Amino acid sequence: MHVVLDTTILIDALRGRPAVQRIRELRVTGGVPATTAINVEEIVRGMRSREQHAVDSLLAGLVVLSVDAAAARLSGRWRSEYSARGIALHQADCLIAATASVHGAALCTGNPKDFPMREVEHWPVGQ
């Protein structure tokens, strides 16, 4: 099963923090570490030039799931439903969660509050 790693987890891994070990454990237990095209954009946007090799190495070891029409529709529904309740959700977070959902993947993040639209696995970061 794919396990989508959110940007918070990817940053933690790049910094050599606990996410590195958790990602290794995923592989041992048969999980397939993945991320989305949105997360790739977020990582590259914040990357310093000296981090290029580390980012390339990390991303090369992940399945990158594309955002498709089904994910876009689900994301739009979630944003509309939550907005009607007075809760603003970020477009990128909804697209990440929807992409995980349409691929039947678990979603792991260091910021579970950003993803109220579905169950997420909380991986505390920076510890």
PyRosetta script that sets phi, psi and omega in degrees:
from pyrosetta import init, pose_from_sequence

init()
pose = pose_from_sequence("MHVVLDTTILIDALRGRPAVQRIRELRVTGGVPATTAINVEEIVRGMRSREQHAVDSLLAGLVVLSVDAAAARLSGRWRSEYSARGIALHQADCLIAATASVHGAALCTGNPKDFPMREVEHWPVGQ")
pose.set_psi(1, 139.2)
pose.set_omega(1, 175.2)
pose.set_phi(2, -71.2)
pose.set_psi(2, 141.8)
pose.set_omega(2, 173.9)
pose.set_phi(3, -124.2)
pose.set_psi(3, 110.3)
pose.set_omega(3, -177.2)
pose.set_phi(4, -80.3)
pose.set_psi(4, 123.1)
pose.set_omega(4, 179.0)
pose.set_phi(5, -97.6)
pose.set_psi(5, 120.0)
pose.set_omega(5, 179.6)
pose.set_phi(6, -72.8)
pose.set_psi(6, 167.9)
pose.set_omega(6, -177.8)
pose.set_phi(7, -56.0)
pose.set_psi(7, -38.1)
pose.set_omega(7, 179.9)
pose.set_phi(8, -59.9)
pose.set_psi(8, -38.2)
pose.set_omega(8, -179.9)
pose.set_phi(9, -71.9)
pose.set_psi(9, -40.9)
pose.set_omega(9, 179.6)
pose.set_phi(10, -63.6)
pose.set_psi(10, -41.5)
pose.set_omega(10, 177.7)
pose.set_phi(11, -63.4)
pose.set_psi(11, -43.0)
pose.set_omega(11, 178.1)
pose.set_phi(12, -58.1)
pose.set_psi(12, -44.2)
pose.set_omega(12, 179.4)
pose.set_phi(13, -64.0)
pose.set_psi(13, -41.9)
pose.set_omega(13, 179.4)
pose.set_phi(14, -63.2)
pose.set_psi(14, -28.2)
pose.set_omega(14, 179.5)
pose.set_phi(15, -89.5)
pose.set_psi(15, 4.4)
pose.set_omega(15, 176.7)
pose.set_phi(16, 73.4)
pose.set_psi(16, 22.6)
pose.set_omega(16, -177.8)
pose.set_phi(17, -88.6)
pose.set_psi(17, -171.3)
pose.set_omega(17, -172.7)
pose.set_phi(18, -52.8)
pose.set_psi(18, -25.3)
pose.set_omega(18, -179.3)
pose.set_phi(19, -58.9)
pose.set_psi(19, -31.5)
pose.set_omega(19, 179.9)
pose.set_phi(20, -56.8)
pose.set_psi(20, -49.4)
pose.set_omega(20, -179.4)
pose.set_phi(21, -66.3)
pose.set_psi(21, -39.4)
pose.set_omega(21, 179.9)
pose.set_phi(22, -64.8)
pose.set_psi(22, -36.7)
pose.set_omega(22, 177.9)
pose.set_phi(23, -66.9)
pose.set_psi(23, -41.3)
pose.set_omega(23, 176.0)
pose.set_phi(24, -60.1)
pose.set_psi(24, -43.7)
pose.set_omega(24, 179.4)
pose.set_phi(25, -62.5)
pose.set_psi(25, -36.4)
pose.set_omega(25, 176.7)
pose.set_phi(26, -56.2)
pose.set_psi(26, -47.5)
pose.set_omega(26, -177.9)
pose.set_phi(27, -61.8)
pose.set_psi(27, -40.6)
pose.set_omega(27, -179.4)
pose.set_phi(28, -64.5)
pose.set_psi(28, -36.8)
pose.set_omega(28, -177.1)
pose.set_phi(29, -88.6)
pose.set_psi(29, 5.2)
pose.set_omega(29, 176.4)
pose.set_phi(30, 93.3)
pose.set_psi(30, 2.2)
pose.set_omega(30, 176.2)
pose.set_phi(31, -73.9)
pose.set_psi(31, 151.3)
pose.set_omega(31, 179.5)
pose.set_phi(32, -111.7)
pose.set_psi(32, 105.5)
pose.set_omega(32, 179.9)
pose.set_phi(33, -62.8)
pose.set_psi(33, 129.6)
pose.set_omega(33, -178.0)
pose.set_phi(34, -140.0)
pose.set_psi(34, 170.9)
pose.set_omega(34, 171.5)
pose.set_phi(35, -151.6)
pose.set_psi(35, -174.7)
pose.set_omega(35, 179.6)
pose.set_phi(36, -117.1)
pose.set_psi(36, 164.7)
pose.set_omega(36, 176.8)
pose.set_phi(37, -59.2)
pose.set_psi(37, -32.4)
pose.set_omega(37, 178.0)
pose.set_phi(38, -62.5)
pose.set_psi(38, -45.2)
pose.set_omega(38, -179.8)
pose.set_phi(39, -64.8)
pose.set_psi(39, -37.4)
pose.set_omega(39, 176.7)
pose.set_phi(40, -59.5)
pose.set_psi(40, -45.7)
pose.set_omega(40, 179.1)
pose.set_phi(41, -59.9)
pose.set_psi(41, -43.2)
pose.set_omega(41, -178.9)
pose.set_phi(42, -63.8)
pose.set_psi(42, -41.1)
pose.set_omega(42, 179.7)
pose.set_phi(43, -66.3)
pose.set_psi(43, -47.5)
pose.set_omega(43, -178.2)
pose.set_phi(44, -64.6)
pose.set_psi(44, -38.8)
pose.set_omega(44, 179.7)
pose.set_phi(45, -60.1)
pose.set_psi(45, -37.6)
pose.set_omega(45, -177.3)
pose.set_phi(46, -94.6)
pose.set_psi(46, 1.4)
pose.set_omega(46, -174.4)
pose.set_phi(47, -77.2)
pose.set_psi(47, 141.1)
pose.set_omega(47, 171.1)
pose.set_phi(48, -90.7)
pose.set_psi(48, 155.1)
pose.set_omega(48, -176.1)
pose.set_phi(49, -58.2)
pose.set_psi(49, -34.6)
pose.set_omega(49, -179.3)
pose.set_phi(50, -71.2)
pose.set_psi(50, -11.8)
pose.set_omega(50, -179.4)
pose.set_phi(51, -94.1)
pose.set_psi(51, -1.1)
pose.set_omega(51, -174.6)
pose.set_phi(52, -53.6)
pose.set_psi(52, -48.5)
pose.set_omega(52, -177.6)
pose.set_phi(53, -62.7)
pose.set_psi(53, -45.2)
pose.set_omega(53, -179.1)
pose.set_phi(54, -63.2)
pose.set_psi(54, -41.8)
pose.set_omega(54, 179.1)
pose.set_phi(55, -64.8)
pose.set_psi(55, -46.4)
pose.set_omega(55, 179.4)
pose.set_phi(56, -59.7)
pose.set_psi(56, -42.3)
pose.set_omega(56, 179.8)
pose.set_phi(57, -63.9)
pose.set_psi(57, -45.1)
pose.set_omega(57, 179.5)
pose.set_phi(58, -61.8)
pose.set_psi(58, -49.4)
pose.set_omega(58, -177.0)
pose.set_phi(59, -66.5)
pose.set_psi(59, -30.3)
pose.set_omega(59, 178.7)
pose.set_phi(60, -65.2)
pose.set_psi(60, -23.9)
pose.set_omega(60, -179.6)
pose.set_phi(61, -92.3)
pose.set_psi(61, 7.3)
pose.set_omega(61, -177.6)
pose.set_phi(62, -119.8)
pose.set_psi(62, 149.4)
pose.set_omega(62, 167.3)
pose.set_phi(63, -81.2)
pose.set_psi(63, 129.7)
pose.set_omega(63, 178.8)
pose.set_phi(64, -105.2)
pose.set_psi(64, 114.4)
pose.set_omega(64, -178.9)
pose.set_phi(65, -86.8)
pose.set_psi(65, 133.2)
pose.set_omega(65, 179.3)
pose.set_phi(66, -83.7)
pose.set_psi(66, 149.8)
pose.set_omega(66, 173.3)
pose.set_phi(67, -81.8)
pose.set_psi(67, 124.3)
pose.set_omega(67, -179.8)
pose.set_phi(68, -118.0)
pose.set_psi(68, -176.4)
pose.set_omega(68, -177.1)
pose.set_phi(69, -62.0)
pose.set_psi(69, -38.2)
pose.set_omega(69, 179.6)
pose.set_phi(70, -63.9)
pose.set_psi(70, -42.0)
pose.set_omega(70, 178.0)
pose.set_phi(71, -66.3)
pose.set_psi(71, -40.8)
pose.set_omega(71, 179.6)
pose.set_phi(72, -62.7)
pose.set_psi(72, -41.1)
pose.set_omega(72, 178.4)
pose.set_phi(73, -65.0)
pose.set_psi(73, -45.3)
pose.set_omega(73, 179.7)
pose.set_phi(74, -63.3)
pose.set_psi(74, -43.6)
pose.set_omega(74, 178.2)
pose.set_phi(75, -59.2)
pose.set_psi(75, -45.8)
pose.set_omega(75, 179.1)
pose.set_phi(76, -61.9)
pose.set_psi(76, -40.5)
pose.set_omega(76, 177.3)
pose.set_phi(77, -62.5)
pose.set_psi(77, -46.2)
pose.set_omega(77, 179.8)
pose.set_phi(78, -60.5)
pose.set_psi(78, -45.9)
pose.set_omega(78, -178.5)
pose.set_phi(79, -62.7)
pose.set_psi(79, -38.5)
pose.set_omega(79, 178.8)
pose.set_phi(80, -66.7)
pose.set_psi(80, -47.4)
pose.set_omega(80, -179.5)
pose.set_phi(81, -61.5)
pose.set_psi(81, -45.3)
pose.set_omega(81, -179.5)
pose.set_phi(82, -70.5)
pose.set_psi(82, -36.5)
pose.set_omega(82, 177.7)
pose.set_phi(83, -61.3)
pose.set_psi(83, -38.8)
pose.set_omega(83, 178.1)
pose.set_phi(84, -62.1)
pose.set_psi(84, -23.3)
pose.set_omega(84, 177.7)
pose.set_phi(85, -96.5)
pose.set_psi(85, 6.4)
pose.set_omega(85, 178.7)
pose.set_phi(86, 82.9)
pose.set_psi(86, 18.6)
pose.set_omega(86, -178.9)
pose.set_phi(87, -114.2)
pose.set_psi(87, 117.8)
pose.set_omega(87, 179.2)
pose.set_phi(88, -90.3)
pose.set_psi(88, 125.3)
pose.set_omega(88, 176.5)
pose.set_phi(89, -110.4)
pose.set_psi(89, 144.5)
pose.set_omega(89, 178.7)
pose.set_phi(90, -74.1)
pose.set_psi(90, 138.2)
pose.set_omega(90, -179.2)
pose.set_phi(91, -56.4)
pose.set_psi(91, -46.6)
pose.set_omega(91, -177.8)
pose.set_phi(92, -60.6)
pose.set_psi(92, -43.5)
pose.set_omega(92, -179.7)
pose.set_phi(93, -62.9)
pose.set_psi(93, -41.8)
pose.set_omega(93, 178.9)
pose.set_phi(94, -64.9)
pose.set_psi(94, -40.6)
pose.set_omega(94, 178.8)
pose.set_phi(95, -66.1)
pose.set_psi(95, -38.2)
pose.set_omega(95, 177.3)
pose.set_phi(96, -63.1)
pose.set_psi(96, -50.9)
pose.set_omega(96, -178.7)
pose.set_phi(97, -63.5)
pose.set_psi(97, -40.9)
pose.set_omega(97, 180.0)
pose.set_phi(98, -66.9)
pose.set_psi(98, -38.1)
pose.set_omega(98, 177.7)
pose.set_phi(99, -63.4)
pose.set_psi(99, -44.1)
pose.set_omega(99, 176.2)
pose.set_phi(100, -59.8)
pose.set_psi(100, -45.4)
pose.set_omega(100, -176.7)
pose.set_phi(101, -61.6)
pose.set_psi(101, -47.9)
pose.set_omega(101, -177.2)
pose.set_phi(102, -68.7)
pose.set_psi(102, -20.4)
pose.set_omega(102, 176.4)
pose.set_phi(103, -93.6)
pose.set_psi(103, 2.7)
pose.set_omega(103, -180.0)
pose.set_phi(104, 65.5)
pose.set_psi(104, 29.2)
pose.set_omega(104, -175.2)
pose.set_phi(105, -100.6)
pose.set_psi(105, 151.2)
pose.set_omega(105, 170.5)
pose.set_phi(106, -73.8)
pose.set_psi(106, 155.7)
pose.set_omega(106, 177.5)
pose.set_phi(107, -122.3)
pose.set_psi(107, 124.1)
pose.set_omega(107, 179.7)
pose.set_phi(108, -114.1)
pose.set_psi(108, 134.1)
pose.set_omega(108, -177.4)
pose.set_phi(109, -150.1)
pose.set_psi(109, 158.4)
pose.set_omega(109, 171.7)
pose.set_phi(110, -91.6)
pose.set_psi(110, -5.6)
pose.set_omega(110, -179.0)
pose.set_phi(111, -126.1)
pose.set_psi(111, 70.4)
pose.set_omega(111, -176.8)
pose.set_phi(112, -61.5)
pose.set_psi(112, -24.6)
pose.set_omega(112, 179.9)
pose.set_phi(113, -65.6)
pose.set_psi(113, -19.9)
pose.set_omega(113, 179.0)
pose.set_phi(114, -78.2)
pose.set_psi(114, -7.6)
pose.set_omega(114, -173.9)
pose.set_phi(115, -128.7)
pose.set_psi(115, 59.1)
pose.set_omega(115, -178.9)
pose.set_phi(116, -72.6)
pose.set_psi(116, -9.3)
pose.set_omega(116, -175.1)
pose.set_phi(117, -80.8)
pose.set_psi(117, -7.5)
pose.set_omega(117, 178.4)
pose.set_phi(118, -161.1)
pose.set_psi(118, 164.3)
pose.set_omega(118, 177.3)
pose.set_phi(119, -69.2)
pose.set_psi(119, 136.0)
pose.set_omega(119, 176.0)
pose.set_phi(120, -129.8)
pose.set_psi(120, 156.7)
pose.set_omega(120, 174.4)
pose.set_phi(121, -95.9)
pose.set_psi(121, 122.9)
pose.set_omega(121, -178.6)
pose.set_phi(122, -86.4)
pose.set_psi(122, 117.3)
pose.set_omega(122, 173.7)
pose.set_phi(123, -108.6)
pose.set_psi(123, 97.2)
pose.set_omega(123, 178.4)
pose.set_phi(124, -55.1)
pose.set_psi(124, 135.4)
pose.set_omega(124, -177.0)
pose.set_phi(125, -108.5)
pose.set_psi(125, 161.5)
pose.set_omega(125, 174.4)
pose.set_phi(126, 73.2)
pose.set_psi(126, 17.3)
pose.set_omega(126, -177.6)
pose.set_phi(127, -109.3)
pose.dump_pdb("model.pdb")
